[in-house]
Structure formats: C-alpha cells, structure tokens
Amino acid sequence: MDSILLGLNEVANLNVILAILLGALIGVTIGSIPGLEPAGVMAILLPLSFSMAPLAGVMLLVGVYGGAWYGGAIPAILMNTPGTPVAVLTTYDGYPMAQRGEGKRALSIAYTSSFVGGMISVTSLVLLAPVLAKVAQKFGSAEFAMLALLGMVFVVLAHRKHVPAAVIMLGFGLFLGSVGLDRSFNSQVFTFGQTWLLGGIPLVPVVIGLFAMSQAFVLLSKKGNDAHVTRLEGEGYFSGIVELLRNKMTVARSAFLGVIMGLLPGVGEFGSQFFSYTLAQKFSKDPDSFGKGNPAGLIASETSNNAVTASVMVPLLAFGIPADALMAMLLAVFMVHNYVPGPTLFAERPEFISGLYISLFMMNIFCFVYLTFATKWMVNLTRIRGRFIGAFILVLGFIGSYSQNYQVSDALIALFFAGVGYVLRKNDIPAIPIILGMVLGPVFLTRFRQSMGISEGDLTIFITRPISLVLLSITILSIVVYISSKVKERKSATAA
C-alpha cells in the first residue's frame, strides 16, 4: 500500500502527466499516418527524454510506443493500409467491414480490443516483473551472459525468412558495440586512431538514423501525390464493447498469447498477432468468413498486439535485458538517470516502479477515451502527403542527433546510418538486430569475461550452474529446432 501511495505521489506531478498525455497523443497521431513508425519518432524524442525527470522521460517514449498501436488501426481499417507494421492483420477484417459501411463499428472494436489488451498487459507487468526480479537476484555473471546470448539468438530466429541477414546484422551490431576504449585492458578497440571514437559509437544517433531518418528517405523517394481520401461511415462508437462480450474466449486467448509473446525477446507483436489470428479462425464456427470482415479476426489482431506493449517491459525491468530495439531506447533513458533495471531497482526505487505502473494504466485510458471521441478529426491525418512528413522527420532527426552532445560527429553518424537503414529497408533486411547487438553484445562480453575470471578460464561454469544451464539449453534447443524445420522444408520442397 505504501508503494502505491508513493507511486501516486510520483504521478501527481504536472510534468509526468503532461509527458503521459503528450506521448500518447504523439503515438496515436503517428499511428494514424501511413508510412510512419513509432521507432523513428521515439528515436527523435530520445534526446529530449534525457533532459526530463526519469518517470516523465520513460512515459514520453512509452506513450508513443503504446499510442501508435491504437492509432495504427485507423488507416488499416479505412484505407487498407497499416498505420504501423503490426496492424497488417487488422486490415484483413477491418477493411472489409469499412467497405460494407461499418467503419465506425470496426474502429470501435479495434479501440476496445486494444484497450482490453493494453490493460491486461499492464496487469501482467505488475504481477510478473517483481516475481522475475526476485529470480534475477539469484543470477550471477554466468546467468546474465547466457540470458544475453538467449536474447540475441531469439532476435535472430524471430526473423524466420531473413535469418542469415539477421545474423549478419547482429554481427554488425556486435562490432559497433565493441568500438571504443576497453576498460578491462585499457586498450583501444577499432578506433583507428580517431579520438572521437574513444567513447564508442553512440546509440542515439544510430537509432535515429536507422529508424527515423531512413524512413524519411523512403517517404521522400515516393513520387506523385500519395495523399488519401478516406470516408468514415456507419454508426456506433461504443458497439465494440458488445462485440467483445460476444467473443470473450477470443479476447482471453489473444491477450494471453500477447502477454507470453511479449516476454520472449524478438517475438513480440508479430508472433502474438499471427498465433492469435490463426487460433481465432481455427476455433471459429465460421472460419471461412475470416478475411472478409469477421469481427473476431479484428479482435484477435488488436487485442494481441496491445497485450505485448507492457509485458515486453518485464525482461527489461526484471533483468535489465531489452527485448527489442524500442526497449533498448528505454534502457538508455534508465541509464542516463542512473536507474539500473534489475532486482535493485525494485528495492531502491519502489516509488518509480509504482509510478510507472499507474502511468501505464493512465496512458491506456487516455488513448481509448481520446480516440473514441476524436476519430472524426484524426481521419484527416491520413491525407497528409508523405514527402512533407519525410522532410519534417529529416530535419527533426538532425536536430535530435546533434542536440544530445552538441557534436557534429553525432549528426554525421545519424546521416550515415540513415543511408544504411534506407538500403536495408529497400532490400527487406531487418535493422533491429543491429541495435540489439549494440546493446546486448557488451552485456554478453562483460559478463562472459567476469565468468571466466571467476572460474579461472573453465567454460564448465556455464553448465554447472542450474539457471545458466537451463538458459544455455533453451538457446541450443531453439537453434536445433530452427535447423530441423529448415531441413524438413527443403526435403518437402525437393519431394514436390
């Protein structure tokens, strides 16, 4: 009870409340504009969050992250164009409903499903994070090394169609993370005599370049008038509540899958959405109607992807291990304010943890209420031309990368990685492993060295400690399962 009161005291701050509202508002807006992604906007806002109070800075980014999944349903349903990458399955049944003149009903179902999924996700964070933090107290250097390795392997295997490319990008990220001054041996690593590289390659400009400025290049390269005219038809902005009550099992199953998938590094919204939609169709009495405007398909899609938004923070808070690139940005905010995620954070900063929980509940409530009443105006955002948005993002990207340390080199690094990100996007190569390599690589190397020092160079330390052995076994099993599935696919293709 005391921690709840402390959390309320943290949230009862004008700056925190404004950060929650502003982050959610920006997120919903970004999700409503086709072509924009929350990662890019979060990257631009990252330097700003460093100058804010810890809870306000975190909630500014989390608000963008969570709000975008709400807003992404608007263009997905009305235009058949996903506002965010995870809204792809929303188009399957949302757009056919809009074509039948049920656009308002489809949006109501999407908003209500997102709200329920988001609230369940925050509840899971409240229940699971402290428990896993207590488990993390038993972790030593060997366990953290294996956890970082497991996270990197999961991130690679999550890109099933691009695993070789993901491995290369992860390796590139590991290389970037190793640049700088190695304090263990007091030696320079891959600095090539450049003093500005002694501090390493900064994460923020890389993130801004890969996710924000590269997207700006994509938008600027589009030709012609890409603005859209959308129509909002139908009745009933509150009909979604009734529809969810009719599909209670679909809601519960999708929320559960979203929470579980959020705990697995690299899986996230895409995995939860795919499995939720597939199971909803399998257990439906009318599976043939999926993809033709079945509300259950829309519920499965929106509930599952929003059920990930808070549960994905569990590994970050409990172990200090980010599950994806967006959580890596949050980790940067934590570290700037000297808040080290892990068991000690729950013991030393209970007011911050409680304030974070309350803020997440508030963010979901605000997104739901705002969209329920403001959709008729939000629809106009889908008419903005992509080139205008691209130019605006490019300017903000330069400002954001420069303003962190006021160094021109940071802006040039962002520009370089904007080019890298543009090439990766054009060739459908994942960029997320680069960021995870930069973040998890140093964690793995540092913990691995510590383990070797403790065991005097004996590698069996990783199999003699139970938790470390379990994590290593899961890692090896995941690789074996992937290889065996690829072998079966090749055999079946050869036989065909």
N, C-alpha and C positions, 0 to 999 in steps of 0.2 A: 504493500500500500504506500509505503514511504517513497519507493522509487517512482510510483505513478504520479504522486504529488510533485516530486522533483521534475518529472518529465513534463507535467503541465506547466510548471514554472519556466522550463526551458522554452516551451512552445509559446507561452504568453509573452512573446516579445514581438514587437512590430516588425522588426527585420526578418524574423523567421517566418511570420505569417505572410509577409509580402513575398518572400522567396518561394514559399509553397504555391501561392496564387500565381505569381509570375511564371514560375517553372511550368506549372500545369497549363497555364494559358498559352505559353510558347509551344509546349509539346502538342497540345490539341491543334494549334494553328499549323504547325509543321506537318502533322499527320494528315491534315486536310488538303495540303498542297502536293499533288503528284510530282514525284521526282526528288523530293527532299527526304532525308533520313535523319532520325534523331541523333545518330552517332556524330554526324557532321556538326549539328547545332550544339551538341554537348561539348564537342571539341573546341568550338569557338568560345563557348561560355566558361570553359575550364579555367583560363587565367583570371577571369572575373571572380570565380568562386573562391580563389585563393585569398582574395582580399576581404572576404566575408567571414562572419563567425562560423565555426565548424558546422553546426547543425543547419544554418542557413545555406552555406555553400553546398553541402551534401543534398539538401532538399531542392535546391535550384536545379541541379542535374537530374535528380531522381524524378522531379516533376516533369521535366522534358521527356525523360525516358518513359514514364508511365502514361503521361498525357498523349503522347504520339500514338500509342496503341489504340486509344479511344478514338482519336481523330482520324486514324487511317481507314476507318470503316466508311467514312462519308464518300470519298471518291470511289472506293471499292464497290459500294452499293449503287451509287448514282451514275458512275461513269464506266464501270467495269475496269477500273484502273486502280491497283492497290496504292493507297497513300503511303504505306510502309511495306517493306518486303514481307512481313509476316501476315499481311492482310490478303494474301493471294487466295487462300481458300474461302475467304469471306466473299469474294466475287462469285464463287460457284453458285451460291444460292441467293445471295443478296441482290445481285444484278437482275436475275430473272424475276425476283419479286418486284423490283422497281419498274421493270418493263410491264408488269401486269397492273401498274398503278398503285403499288403497295410500298412506295419508297419510304414514307413516314413510319409505317409499321415495321419495315425491315431495319430502319435505323433505331427504332425503339428497342427492338430485340437485341441489336448489336450493343447499344449502350447499357442495357440492363444486364446482359450476359457479361460484358466487360466489368461492370461494377461488382457483380457477384464474384466473378473470378478474382478480381483485384482484392476484395475484402477477405476472401478465403486465403489468398496468398499472403497477405499481411498477418493474418491469424497464424498461419503456418510458421512465419518468421518469428513471431512472438513465442511460439511453443518450441520450435526446433533449435533456434540459434543458441539459447542458454544451455540446452542439453548437450549439443555438439561442442560448445565451448568448454564444458566440463570434461568431455572426452579429449579435447585438444590439450588439456593440462597434462595428460599422460604422454604427449608427443615429445620426442627428442629430435635431435638433428637428423637422425636416420629416417624417422617417420615423415618429417617435413620434406625431406629430399624426395622420398617416394611419392608423397602427395603431389608435389610439384611435377614430378615425372608423369604421374597418372593424369594430371590436368592437361599437360601438353599432348599426351597420346590421345586423350578424349577429343581435344580440339581438332586434331588431325583427322581422326576417324569419323568425326561428325560431318566432314566434307566427303561423303562417300564417293561422289562422282569425280572428285578432284583430289584424292588422297596424295598422289605423287607431287602435285603442285603445292598442296598444303604442307607437305614435308619440307619442300624447298623453301617456302615462305617462312616456316618455323625456324629453319636453319638460318635464314637471313636475319630473322628477329634475334636469335641467339647471338649471332655475330654482332649486331648493333648493340645488344645489351652488354657485351663484353668490352666494348671500346671505352678507353679512359685509363685512369690510374688504378692499378690493382694494389689495394692497401695491404693485402696479405703478404705480398713480396716487395711492396714499394717499387713497382716497375710499371712502365707504360705499356699498354696493350692496344695495338692497331691505331696509334695516334699519328704515326708517320711524321713525327716531329712537329705537329701542329698543337700549339699551346691551348687553342680554344677547344680542343677535343679532350683535354685532361679531365674535365668533369664528366665526360661521357656524352653520348648523343641524347639531348633532352627529349623526354617522352611527349610533352605537349605539342611542340611543332610537328613531330612525326604524326601524331594523331590528327592534328588539324589538316595536315597535307593529305594524308591517306583517305580521310573520310569526308572532310568538308570541301577543301579546295579542288580535289579530284572530281567530286560531284558537280562543282561549279563549272569545271571544264566540260563535263558531259552535257550540262544544260546549255552552255554557250555554243557547243558544237552543233546543236539541233538547228535545222533550217525551217523556215516558214513560220506560220502562226500556229503555235501549239496550244493556244488557249482553248478552253472547252466551255460549252454552254450546257448547263445541267438544269433539270427540272425536278422539283420536289413535289410529289403528288401523294394522294392518299390521306387517310385520317388516323389519328390515334398515336400520340407520342408516348402514351403510357400503356399501350397494348402489350408491350414486351414483358411486363410483369406477369400478365395472364399466361402468355406463351411459355414462360419459364416454369410456371407452376404445372403446366401440362407435360413438360419434359424434364421432370425432376431428376430422373436417373441419368439422362444425358448431361445435365448440369453437374451432378455429383461426380460422375465418371470423368468428365473433361477437366473439372477443377483438380481432381486427384492426380490425373496424369500431368497437368500443368505444374503442380507443386513438385512432383517427383522429378520431372524432366528438368526443372529449374535447378535442382541440386546437382545435376551432372554437368561438369564443365563442357562447353562446346555444343551441347544438345539444344537446350533452351526452347524457344518458341516454335521453331520449325518442327522439331521432333514431336513436341506435345500436340501441336496442331494436326500433324499427319495422323498420329495414332488415334487422337480423339475423333477426328472426322471419319476415319476408317471404322472404328468401333461403333460410332453412332449409326453409320449406314448398315453395318452388319446386324445390329440389334433392332433396327427399324422394321416396322410392319410393312413399310412401303419403300424399300431400298432403291427402287428404280426412279423415284422422284428426287433423289439427291442430285444436285447439279442443275435442277430445273426449278428451284425455288422452294425447297423444303426448309421450314424454319429450324428444324432440328440440326441441319447441317450448319446453319448460321450460328446457332447457339454453341455447338461444339467448337467451332473455329474461334469465336470471340472469347468464350469462357476460358479455353485452354491457354491462349496466348497471353491473356491478362493474369492468369493464375501463376505465371512464371515471374512476373515483374518484381515481386518481393522475395519469393523463395530463392531466386538466383543470388540474393544478397547473403544467404545463410553461409555458404562457404567463405565468403569474404569476411563476415563478422566473426565467425567461429574460428577460422583457421588462418585468415589473412591471405587466402588464395582467391584471386578473381576468376570467375567462371567464364568471362568473355571480355571483349575489348571495352565495353561500356562500364563494367565493374572495375576494370583496370584504371579508368578515369576517376572513379570514386575513390579507389585506393590512393591515387595521387593526392586527392583532397585531404584524405585522412592523414597522410604522411606529412603534408605541408603544415598541418596544425598539430603535429606531434601526437596524433591519436593512432596508436598502433593496433590494428584489428587483431583479435585473438582473445584468449581467456582473460588476459589482464584488462582489456577494455571493459568487460562486463563488471569486473571488480572495482576498477579505478574510476570509471565514468558511467555509473548506473543512470545518472540523470540524462546523459546524452543518449543512451540506448533507449530509455523510456520515451524521451522526446522524439526520437526517430520513429518509434512505433506509432505514436499519436499523430505525428506529421503525415505518415503514410496513409493512415485512415482518413485524415482530413483531405489529402490530395485526391483520393478516390471519390470521396463525397463531392468535392468541388467539381471534378471533371464530369461526373454524372449529372449534377444539377445544371451546370453551365451548358452542356451540350443539349440537354433536354429542352432548354428554353432558347438557345441561341443558334440552333442549327440553320434556321431560315436565313440568317446572315452569314454563317460560316460557309454556306454553299458558294458564295461569291468568290471565295478564295481559290476555288478550282479554276477560275477564269484568268488567273494571273499568268502571263507568258513566262516560259522557262528561262529565256535569255535574261530577262530583268532580274529574276531570282538568282541566276548564276552570277551575274555581275555583282550583286549585293553581297552574296556569300564570299566571293573572292576578296572583296575589299575588307570584309569583317575578318576573314582568315588571316590576311596580312597584319591587320591591327592586333588580333588576338595573339599571334605567334610572336610579334615584336614586343608587345606590352608585358610579357611575363618577366623578362630580364632586361628589356630595352637594349637588345643586341641585334644588329642587322644579320648576324650569322643565323639566328633562330628563324628569321623570316626567310632566309635563303634555304635553310633546311626544310622548312614547310613547303616552299616552292618546288624543291627537288622531289620531295615525296608526293606532292600533288601530281607531278608528272608520272611518278611510279604508280600511284593509285589509279590514274587515268588509263594507263596501259593495262593494269590488272583488270579494271572494270571492263574494258573493251574486249579482253580475252577471257572473261569469266573466270578469273583466277582469284581465290579468296585472299583478302588482305588481313583478316582478323588474326591468323596465326603469327603475323609479324609482330603485332602488339603483344600478344600473349608470350611470344618468345622473348621479347624485350623485358617483360615483367617477371615471368616465371623462370627464365633462364638464369638470371643472377641468384634467385632464391635457391634453385637446384644446385648450382655450382658452390655457393657458400655453404649450404647445409651438407653437401657431399664432402667438401673439404673438412668440415668440422667432424663429420662421422669418421673419416679416415684418420684424423688426428686422435680421436678418442680410441679407436680400435687399433692404432699403430699400423695402419695400412691393410687391415684384414677386412676383405669385402664381405665376409660372412656375417658382419654386423647387421646387414640388411635382411638376413633370413633367420637370425637367432632372436630377433625382437618380434613378438607376435603381430603387433599392429603394422609394422614395416613389412613383414612377410605377407600379410593379407593384402596390403596396397600393391605390393610388387606382383602378387599372384593375379590380382584383378587386371593389372596392366598387361601382363603376359597373356592372360586369357583373352582379353579384348583384341589383342593383335592376332592371336591364333584364330579366333572366331572370324575376324575380318578376312584373313588369308584364306581360310577354308571356304568362306562364302564366295570369294572371287574365283577360287579353283572350281567350285561347283558351277558357277555362272559360265565359265569358259568351257567346261565339259558339256553343259547343256547346249551352248551355242555351237560347239563343234558337232554335236549329235544332230542338231537341227539342220 
